[in-house]
Amino acid sequence: MQNIARQNSRKCPGSAPMFMAAYNHPELIPIATTRNEASAQKLTAEMTAFALSHEVDAVGIAAMKPLYVFEGYSIEEPWVIVLVLAHNYEQLIQVPSDETNGAGVTEIGVQYARGTRASFALANWIRSQGYKAKAYPGPSADALLLIPPAIDSGLGELGKHGSLISPNYGSGIRLSGVTTDMPLTATLPVRFGADEFCTTCQICTNACPPGAISEPKQIVRGRERWYVDFDKCIPYFAESGSCGICFAECPWTRPNVRPKLLSTMAKRMEEKEGAVIGMEGDRRG
């Protein structure tokens, strides 16, 4: 499927060189023999500052879990660093692309290429500090899943469309990752109302051409969560050479809508939590 998608996306004008750049990266440098023995807090601050100065828009850190690794693969490093690359909204909303307008899929290639450069630059910086590091830039699948550690590290919440919703960029993001044994401090999960909002929002469900986005949550590997039928999604994406409609249509992705959504959902969650506390007080009384 990845090969079919790759071939079809190249038919869209401007996309081929952008996606070729996503597969080009520098070699990983040897691990330095002298280690930076600073504290985990200081190493975390230095690592984050480096990443943010090398094309990255946000950084999350999570301790490795088996859930983050595809079946049949293994990862030895105990830490996952997830990097957020924000889309150009005006380019992204021009999806889906075709042979007459490749702006949308070209933008996707641009961000994948940024993810490649950023993840390898960060991995090499970590290796220069005397620690193991491996880059996972996408767009092809590899050992590391990126959305679960992105959620656990506070970069966003899972949306109904099966991808991350960032409080700062909505669904208009791409992810890359780095695994390492450098001592780090985990960043914490966040809740800003995306999950609650998705409960009543129908936009991505209605906009999905193959009807892959489930309306209610489903039990997936023992947990209730939003579900996307990838047997419908991936073939459509591959045949079309691109999609991304659910990201572009998501209200959280719209720069002029997101601030109001954040404010509205914050008030709703505060009211809900206040009501729960009040009920608990009544029961105790």
C-alpha positions as a Markdown table, in Angstrom:
| # | Residue | x | y | z |
|---|---|---|---|---|
| 1 | Met | 0.0 | 0.0 | 0.0 |
| 2 | Gln | 2.8 | 2.4 | 0.8 |
| 3 | Asn | 4.4 | 1.7 | -2.6 |
| 4 | Ile | 1.0 | 2.4 | -4.4 |
| 5 | Ala | 0.5 | 5.6 | -2.4 |
| 6 | Arg | 4.0 | 6.7 | -3.1 |
| 7 | Gln | 3.6 | 6.1 | -6.9 |
| 8 | Asn | 0.2 | 7.9 | -7.1 |
| 9 | Ser | 1.3 | 10.9 | -5.0 |
| 10 | Arg | 4.1 | 11.5 | -7.4 |
| 11 | Lys | 1.5 | 12.2 | -10.1 |
| 12 | Cys | 0.5 | 15.4 | -8.3 |
| 13 | Pro | 2.6 | 18.4 | -9.5 |
| 14 | Gly | 5.4 | 19.5 | -7.2 |
| 15 | Ser | 5.1 | 16.5 | -4.8 |
| 16 | Ala | 7.9 | 14.3 | -6.1 |
| 17 | Pro | 10.9 | 16.3 | -5.0 |
| 18 | Met | 9.3 | 17.1 | -1.6 |
| 19 | Phe | 8.8 | 13.4 | -0.9 |
| 20 | Met | 12.2 | 12.5 | -2.2 |
| 21 | Ala | 13.6 | 14.9 | 0.4 |
| 22 | Ala | 11.7 | 13.1 | 3.1 |
| 23 | Tyr | 13.8 | 10.0 | 2.4 |
| 24 | Asn | 17.1 | 11.8 | 2.3 |
| 25 | His | 18.9 | 12.1 | 5.6 |
| 26 | Pro | 22.5 | 12.4 | 7.0 |
| 27 | Glu | 24.2 | 9.3 | 8.4 |
| 28 | Leu | 24.1 | 8.9 | 12.2 |
| 29 | Ile | 27.4 | 10.0 | 13.7 |
| 30 | Pro | 29.4 | 7.7 | 16.1 |
| 31 | Ile | 28.4 | 8.0 | 19.7 |
| 32 | Ala | 30.9 | 10.2 | 21.5 |
| 33 | Thr | 33.1 | 8.4 | 24.0 |
| 34 | Thr | 32.7 | 11.2 | 26.6 |
| 35 | Arg | 29.3 | 11.6 | 28.1 |
| 36 | Asn | 27.5 | 14.8 | 29.2 |
| 37 | Glu | 26.9 | 13.8 | 32.8 |
| 38 | Ala | 24.4 | 16.6 | 33.5 |
| 39 | Ser | 21.2 | 15.9 | 35.4 |
| 40 | Ala | 18.1 | 14.5 | 33.6 |
| 41 | Gln | 16.4 | 17.9 | 34.0 |
| 42 | Lys | 19.3 | 19.8 | 32.5 |
| 43 | Leu | 19.7 | 17.3 | 29.6 |
| 44 | Thr | 16.0 | 17.6 | 29.0 |
| 45 | Ala | 16.2 | 21.4 | 28.8 |
| 46 | Glu | 19.2 | 21.3 | 26.5 |
| 47 | Met | 17.7 | 18.6 | 24.2 |
| 48 | Thr | 14.4 | 20.5 | 24.0 |
| 49 | Ala | 16.2 | 23.8 | 23.2 |
| 50 | Phe | 18.2 | 22.1 | 20.4 |
| 51 | Ala | 15.1 | 20.5 | 18.9 |
| 52 | Leu | 13.1 | 23.8 | 18.9 |
| 53 | Ser | 16.0 | 25.6 | 17.2 |
| 54 | His | 16.1 | 22.9 | 14.5 |
| 55 | Glu | 12.7 | 23.1 | 12.7 |
| 56 | Val | 10.6 | 21.5 | 15.5 |
| 57 | Asp | 7.4 | 23.2 | 16.7 |
| 58 | Ala | 6.8 | 21.2 | 19.9 |
| 59 | Val | 8.5 | 18.4 | 21.9 |
| 60 | Gly | 7.1 | 15.6 | 24.0 |
| 61 | Ile | 9.0 | 13.0 | 26.1 |
| 62 | Ala | 7.7 | 9.7 | 27.3 |
| 63 | Ala | 9.2 | 6.6 | 28.9 |
| 64 | Met | 9.1 | 3.7 | 26.5 |
| 65 | Lys | 6.2 | 1.3 | 26.7 |
| 66 | Pro | 5.6 | -2.0 | 24.7 |
| 67 | Leu | 2.5 | -0.3 | 23.3 |
| 68 | Tyr | 4.7 | 2.1 | 21.3 |
| 69 | Val | 6.4 | -0.7 | 19.3 |
| 70 | Phe | 4.9 | -2.5 | 16.3 |
| 71 | Glu | 4.5 | -6.2 | 16.6 |
| 72 | Gly | 7.6 | -8.1 | 15.4 |
| 73 | Tyr | 9.9 | -5.2 | 16.2 |
| 74 | Ser | 11.9 | -4.3 | 19.3 |
| 75 | Ile | 13.3 | -1.0 | 20.6 |
| 76 | Glu | 16.0 | -1.0 | 23.3 |
| 77 | Glu | 16.2 | 2.7 | 24.2 |
| 78 | Pro | 14.1 | 3.6 | 27.4 |
| 79 | Trp | 12.9 | 7.0 | 26.2 |
| 80 | Val | 10.9 | 8.3 | 23.3 |
| 81 | Ile | 11.1 | 11.9 | 22.1 |
| 82 | Val | 8.2 | 13.0 | 19.9 |
| 83 | Leu | 8.6 | 16.0 | 17.6 |
| 84 | Val | 5.8 | 18.0 | 16.2 |
| 85 | Leu | 6.0 | 19.7 | 12.7 |
| 86 | Ala | 3.1 | 22.1 | 12.1 |
| 87 | His | 1.6 | 22.3 | 8.6 |
| 88 | Asn | 1.0 | 25.5 | 6.6 |
| 89 | Tyr | -2.7 | 25.7 | 7.0 |
| 90 | Glu | -3.4 | 27.4 | 3.6 |
| 91 | Gln | -1.5 | 24.7 | 1.8 |
| 92 | Leu | -3.0 | 21.8 | 3.8 |
| 93 | Ile | -6.6 | 22.8 | 3.1 |
| 94 | Gln | -6.0 | 22.2 | -0.6 |
| 95 | Val | -6.3 | 18.4 | -0.1 |
| 96 | Pro | -7.1 | 16.1 | -1.7 |
| 97 | Ser | -4.5 | 16.6 | -4.4 |
| 98 | Asp | -4.7 | 15.5 | -8.0 |
| 99 | Glu | -2.9 | 15.9 | -11.3 |
| 100 | Thr | -4.0 | 19.5 | -11.6 |
| 101 | Asn | -3.3 | 20.7 | -8.1 |
| 102 | Gly | -0.6 | 19.2 | -5.9 |
| 103 | Ala | -0.4 | 21.8 | -3.2 |
| 104 | Gly | -1.9 | 19.7 | -0.4 |
| 105 | Val | 0.2 | 16.5 | -0.9 |
| 106 | Thr | 3.3 | 18.7 | -1.6 |
| 107 | Glu | 2.8 | 20.3 | 1.8 |
| 108 | Ile | 2.6 | 16.9 | 3.4 |
| 109 | Gly | 5.9 | 16.0 | 1.7 |
| 110 | Val | 7.4 | 19.3 | 3.0 |
| 111 | Gln | 6.6 | 18.4 | 6.6 |
| 112 | Tyr | 7.8 | 14.8 | 6.3 |
| 113 | Ala | 11.1 | 16.2 | 5.0 |
| 114 | Arg | 11.2 | 18.6 | 8.0 |
| 115 | Gly | 10.6 | 15.6 | 10.2 |
| 116 | Thr | 13.5 | 13.8 | 8.6 |
| 117 | Arg | 15.9 | 16.7 | 9.1 |
| 118 | Ala | 14.8 | 17.4 | 12.6 |
| 119 | Ser | 14.9 | 13.8 | 13.9 |
| 120 | Phe | 18.3 | 13.1 | 12.5 |
| 121 | Ala | 19.7 | 16.4 | 13.7 |
| 122 | Leu | 18.4 | 15.7 | 17.2 |
| 123 | Ala | 19.6 | 12.1 | 17.1 |
| 124 | Asn | 23.1 | 13.2 | 16.1 |
| 125 | Trp | 23.1 | 15.9 | 18.8 |
| 126 | Ile | 22.2 | 13.3 | 21.4 |
| 127 | Arg | 24.9 | 11.0 | 20.1 |
| 128 | Ser | 27.4 | 13.8 | 20.3 |
| 129 | Gln | 26.6 | 14.0 | 24.0 |
| 130 | Gly | 27.6 | 10.3 | 24.5 |
| 131 | Tyr | 24.2 | 8.6 | 24.4 |
| 132 | Lys | 22.5 | 6.2 | 22.0 |
| 133 | Ala | 19.8 | 7.7 | 19.7 |
| 134 | Lys | 17.9 | 6.5 | 16.7 |
| 135 | Ala | 15.7 | 8.6 | 14.4 |
| 136 | Tyr | 12.1 | 7.7 | 13.3 |
| 137 | Pro | 11.2 | 10.3 | 10.7 |
| 138 | Gly | 8.4 | 8.7 | 8.6 |
| 139 | Pro | 6.7 | 8.7 | 6.2 |
| 140 | Ser | 7.2 | 4.9 | 5.9 |
| 141 | Ala | 6.3 | 2.7 | 8.8 |
| 142 | Asp | 9.0 | 1.5 | 11.1 |
| 143 | Ala | 9.3 | 0.0 | 14.6 |
| 144 | Leu | 7.9 | 3.0 | 16.5 |
| 145 | Leu | 4.3 | 4.2 | 16.7 |
| 146 | Leu | 4.2 | 7.9 | 17.3 |
| 147 | Ile | 0.7 | 8.8 | 18.3 |
| 148 | Pro | 0.5 | 6.9 | 21.6 |
| 149 | Pro | 3.7 | 8.5 | 23.0 |
| 150 | Ala | 2.6 | 11.8 | 21.6 |
| 151 | Ile | -0.6 | 11.6 | 23.7 |
| 152 | Asp | 1.2 | 10.3 | 26.8 |
| 153 | Ser | 3.8 | 13.1 | 26.5 |
| 154 | Gly | 1.2 | 15.9 | 26.4 |
| 155 | Leu | 1.4 | 16.9 | 22.8 |
| 156 | Gly | -2.4 | 16.5 | 22.3 |
| 157 | Glu | -5.4 | 14.2 | 22.5 |
| 158 | Leu | -6.7 | 11.5 | 20.2 |
| 159 | Gly | -9.2 | 12.8 | 17.7 |
| 160 | Lys | -12.2 | 11.0 | 16.2 |
| 161 | His | -10.2 | 10.8 | 13.0 |
| 162 | Gly | -7.7 | 8.5 | 14.7 |
| 163 | Ser | -4.9 | 11.1 | 14.8 |
| 164 | Leu | -3.5 | 13.6 | 17.2 |
| 165 | Ile | -5.2 | 16.9 | 17.9 |
| 166 | Ser | -2.7 | 19.5 | 19.2 |
| 167 | Pro | -3.9 | 22.4 | 21.4 |
| 168 | Asn | -1.6 | 24.7 | 19.4 |
| 169 | Tyr | -2.0 | 23.4 | 15.8 |
| 170 | Gly | -5.1 | 21.2 | 15.8 |
| 171 | Ser | -4.8 | 18.2 | 13.4 |
| 172 | Gly | -2.5 | 20.1 | 11.0 |
| 173 | Ile | 0.7 | 18.4 | 12.2 |
| 174 | Arg | 3.1 | 15.6 | 11.3 |
| 175 | Leu | 5.2 | 13.7 | 13.8 |
| 176 | Ser | 8.7 | 12.2 | 13.9 |
| 177 | Gly | 10.5 | 10.6 | 16.8 |
| 178 | Val | 13.8 | 9.8 | 18.4 |
| 179 | Thr | 14.5 | 7.0 | 20.8 |
| 180 | Thr | 17.4 | 7.3 | 23.3 |
| 181 | Asp | 19.0 | 6.2 | 26.5 |
| 182 | Met | 19.9 | 9.8 | 27.5 |
| 183 | Pro | 18.4 | 10.4 | 31.0 |
| 184 | Leu | 15.3 | 12.6 | 30.5 |
| 185 | Thr | 12.3 | 13.9 | 32.3 |
| 186 | Ala | 8.9 | 12.9 | 31.0 |
| 187 | Thr | 6.4 | 15.6 | 29.9 |
| 188 | Leu | 2.8 | 15.1 | 31.2 |
| 189 | Pro | -0.4 | 14.4 | 29.3 |
| 190 | Val | -2.9 | 17.2 | 28.7 |
| 191 | Arg | -6.6 | 17.5 | 28.5 |
| 192 | Phe | -8.1 | 20.5 | 26.7 |
| 193 | Gly | -11.4 | 19.3 | 25.5 |
| 194 | Ala | -10.7 | 17.7 | 22.1 |
| 195 | Asp | -12.1 | 14.3 | 23.2 |
| 196 | Glu | -15.3 | 15.8 | 24.5 |
| 197 | Phe | -15.7 | 18.0 | 21.4 |
| 198 | Cys | -15.3 | 15.0 | 19.1 |
| 199 | Thr | -18.2 | 13.3 | 20.9 |
| 200 | Thr | -20.7 | 15.6 | 19.2 |
| 201 | Cys | -18.8 | 16.8 | 16.2 |
| 202 | Gln | -19.6 | 15.2 | 12.9 |
| 203 | Ile | -17.4 | 17.1 | 10.5 |
| 204 | Cys | -14.6 | 14.6 | 9.9 |
| 205 | Thr | -17.0 | 11.7 | 9.9 |
| 206 | Asn | -19.1 | 13.3 | 7.2 |
| 207 | Ala | -16.2 | 14.5 | 5.2 |
| 208 | Cys | -14.3 | 11.2 | 4.9 |
| 209 | Pro | -14.8 | 9.9 | 1.3 |
| 210 | Pro | -14.6 | 6.2 | 2.1 |
| 211 | Gly | -16.6 | 6.5 | 5.3 |
| 212 | Ala | -13.7 | 5.2 | 7.4 |
| 213 | Ile | -14.3 | 7.3 | 10.6 |
| 214 | Ser | -16.6 | 5.6 | 13.1 |
| 215 | Glu | -19.2 | 7.8 | 14.8 |
| 216 | Pro | -19.1 | 6.1 | 18.3 |
| 217 | Lys | -16.0 | 4.9 | 20.2 |
| 218 | Gln | -15.2 | 1.2 | 20.0 |
| 219 | Ile | -13.3 | -1.2 | 22.2 |
| 220 | Val | -9.8 | -1.5 | 20.6 |
| 221 | Arg | -7.3 | -3.8 | 22.3 |
| 222 | Gly | -9.4 | -3.7 | 25.5 |
| 223 | Arg | -9.8 | 0.1 | 25.6 |
| 224 | Glu | -12.7 | 2.3 | 24.5 |
| 225 | Arg | -11.4 | 4.8 | 22.0 |
| 226 | Trp | -12.1 | 6.5 | 18.7 |
| 227 | Tyr | -11.8 | 4.1 | 15.8 |
| 228 | Val | -10.9 | 4.4 | 12.1 |
| 229 | Asp | -11.5 | 1.5 | 9.7 |
| 230 | Phe | -8.1 | 1.5 | 8.0 |
| 231 | Asp | -9.3 | -1.2 | 5.6 |
| 232 | Lys | -11.3 | 1.6 | 4.1 |
| 233 | Cys | -9.0 | 4.5 | 4.8 |
| 234 | Ile | -5.7 | 3.2 | 3.5 |
| 235 | Pro | -6.8 | 1.8 | 0.1 |
| 236 | Tyr | -8.6 | 5.1 | -0.6 |
| 237 | Phe | -5.5 | 7.1 | 0.4 |
| 238 | Ala | -3.2 | 4.9 | -1.7 |
| 239 | Glu | -5.4 | 5.0 | -4.8 |
| 240 | Ser | -5.8 | 8.8 | -4.5 |
| 241 | Gly | -2.1 | 9.4 | -3.8 |
| 242 | Ser | -3.1 | 11.5 | -0.8 |
| 243 | Cys | -6.0 | 12.6 | 1.4 |
| 244 | Gly | -5.7 | 14.5 | 4.7 |
| 245 | Ile | -9.3 | 15.7 | 4.4 |
| 246 | Cys | -10.1 | 14.9 | 8.0 |
| 247 | Phe | -7.1 | 17.0 | 9.2 |
| 248 | Ala | -7.9 | 19.9 | 7.0 |
| 249 | Glu | -11.6 | 19.9 | 7.8 |
| 250 | Cys | -11.2 | 19.5 | 11.6 |
| 251 | Pro | -12.3 | 22.6 | 13.4 |
| 252 | Trp | -9.3 | 22.5 | 15.7 |
| 253 | Thr | -7.0 | 23.0 | 12.7 |
| 254 | Arg | -8.6 | 26.3 | 11.7 |
| 255 | Pro | -6.4 | 29.1 | 13.1 |
| 256 | Asn | -9.4 | 31.5 | 13.5 |
| 257 | Val | -11.5 | 28.8 | 15.3 |
| 258 | Arg | -9.1 | 27.1 | 17.6 |
| 259 | Pro | -8.7 | 29.8 | 20.2 |
| 260 | Lys | -12.4 | 30.0 | 20.8 |
| 261 | Leu | -12.7 | 26.2 | 20.9 |
| 262 | Leu | -10.0 | 26.1 | 23.6 |
| 263 | Ser | -11.8 | 28.7 | 25.7 |
| 264 | Thr | -15.2 | 27.1 | 25.3 |
| 265 | Met | -14.0 | 23.6 | 26.1 |
| 266 | Ala | -12.0 | 24.8 | 29.1 |
| 267 | Lys | -15.2 | 26.4 | 30.5 |
| 268 | Arg | -17.2 | 23.3 | 29.9 |
| 269 | Met | -14.6 | 21.0 | 31.6 |
| 270 | Glu | -14.4 | 23.4 | 34.5 |
| 271 | Glu | -18.2 | 23.4 | 34.9 |
| 272 | Lys | -18.3 | 19.6 | 34.6 |
| 273 | Glu | -15.6 | 19.1 | 37.2 |
| 274 | Gly | -17.3 | 21.6 | 39.5 |
| 275 | Ala | -20.6 | 19.6 | 39.2 |
| 276 | Val | -18.9 | 16.3 | 39.9 |
| 277 | Ile | -17.2 | 17.8 | 43.1 |
| 278 | Gly | -20.6 | 19.2 | 44.1 |
| 279 | Met | -22.3 | 15.7 | 43.7 |
| 280 | Glu | -19.5 | 14.1 | 45.7 |
| 281 | Gly | -20.0 | 16.6 | 48.5 |
| 282 | Asp | -23.7 | 15.9 | 48.5 |
| 283 | Arg | -23.1 | 12.2 | 48.9 |
| 284 | Arg | -20.7 | 12.7 | 51.7 |
| 285 | Gly | -23.2 | 15.0 | 53.4 |
